[in-house]
Amino acid sequence: MSTSKKTANKEKADRKVYVGPTINRISAIRNRTYIGTLPAVFQAAIKEYKWLANLLVAPSEVSAASASIKRQDGAYWEAYKLAEGLLNKTGGK
């Protein structure tokens, strides 16, 4: 495999989509694709709130995660509710 294909595959593997509610103070933006390293403030929030990582999904999982949230059922929904609680706890976006 050529170096450019390896790089492209690595970048594709490093992509995560945040499917939770927007929480600006931690740079968690709904439906944003993060490539590579997350913003430091987002990383710190994940260390404090481990469940927040459940809302970062591979692009191929976005549809399933969104369906879970829409149905209000499953692990993605549970994490989404916790994120909404965090959003309310911090006084808004």
C-alpha positions as CSV (number, residue, x, y, z in Angstrom):
1,M,0.0,0.0,0.0
2,S,1.4,3.4,-0.9
3,T,2.1,6.0,1.8
4,S,-0.7,8.3,0.6
5,K,-3.2,5.5,0.9
6,K,-1.9,4.7,4.4
7,T,-2.3,8.3,5.4
8,A,-5.8,8.5,3.9
9,N,-6.8,5.4,5.7
10,K,-5.4,6.7,9.0
11,E,-7.2,10.0,8.6
12,K,-10.4,8.1,7.9
13,A,-9.9,6.0,11.0
14,D,-9.3,9.1,13.1
15,R,-12.6,10.6,12.3
16,K,-15.3,10.8,15.0
17,V,-18.7,12.5,14.8
18,Y,-20.2,14.0,18.0
19,V,-23.9,13.1,18.1
20,G,-24.8,14.7,21.4
21,P,-26.2,18.2,22.1
22,T,-24.1,21.2,21.4
23,I,-22.1,22.2,24.5
24,N,-20.0,25.2,23.4
25,R,-18.0,25.5,26.6
26,I,-16.4,22.2,25.9
27,S,-16.2,22.5,22.1
28,A,-18.7,19.7,21.7
29,I,-20.7,20.6,18.6
30,R,-23.6,18.4,17.4
31,N,-22.8,16.5,14.2
32,R,-19.3,18.0,13.9
33,T,-16.7,15.6,12.6
34,Y,-13.5,15.7,14.6
35,I,-10.4,14.5,12.8
36,G,-7.4,13.4,14.9
37,T,-7.0,15.0,18.3
38,L,-10.1,16.5,20.0
39,P,-9.9,20.0,21.4
40,A,-8.2,20.0,24.8
41,V,-11.3,21.2,26.7
42,F,-13.3,18.4,25.1
43,Q,-10.7,15.8,26.1
44,A,-10.7,17.2,29.7
45,A,-14.5,16.9,29.8
46,I,-14.3,13.2,28.6
47,K,-11.9,12.5,31.5
48,E,-14.4,13.9,33.9
49,Y,-17.5,12.5,32.3
50,K,-16.4,9.1,30.8
51,W,-19.9,8.6,29.2
52,L,-19.3,11.6,26.9
53,A,-17.0,9.4,24.8
54,N,-20.1,7.3,23.9
55,L,-21.4,10.3,21.8
56,L,-18.3,10.3,19.6
57,V,-18.9,7.7,16.9
58,A,-17.4,6.6,13.6
59,P,-19.0,8.1,10.6
60,S,-20.5,4.7,9.7
61,E,-22.3,4.7,13.1
62,V,-24.0,8.1,12.9
63,S,-27.2,6.7,11.4
64,A,-27.6,4.1,14.2
65,A,-26.7,6.6,16.9
66,S,-29.1,9.2,15.5
67,A,-31.9,6.6,15.3
68,S,-31.3,5.5,18.9
69,I,-31.5,9.1,20.1
70,K,-34.6,9.8,18.0
71,R,-36.3,6.6,19.4
72,Q,-35.1,7.7,22.9
73,D,-33.8,4.2,23.5
74,G,-30.4,2.5,23.9
75,A,-26.9,3.4,24.9
76,Y,-26.6,6.5,22.7
77,W,-29.9,7.9,24.1
78,E,-28.7,7.3,27.7
79,A,-25.5,9.2,27.0
80,Y,-27.4,12.0,25.2
81,K,-29.6,12.4,28.3
82,L,-26.6,12.7,30.5
83,A,-25.1,15.3,28.1
84,E,-28.4,17.3,28.2
85,G,-28.1,17.2,32.0
86,L,-24.5,18.5,31.7
87,L,-25.7,21.2,29.4
88,N,-28.4,22.3,31.9
89,K,-26.0,22.1,34.8
90,T,-23.6,24.5,33.0
91,G,-26.4,27.0,32.4
92,G,-26.8,26.6,28.7
93,K,-24.6,26.4,25.7
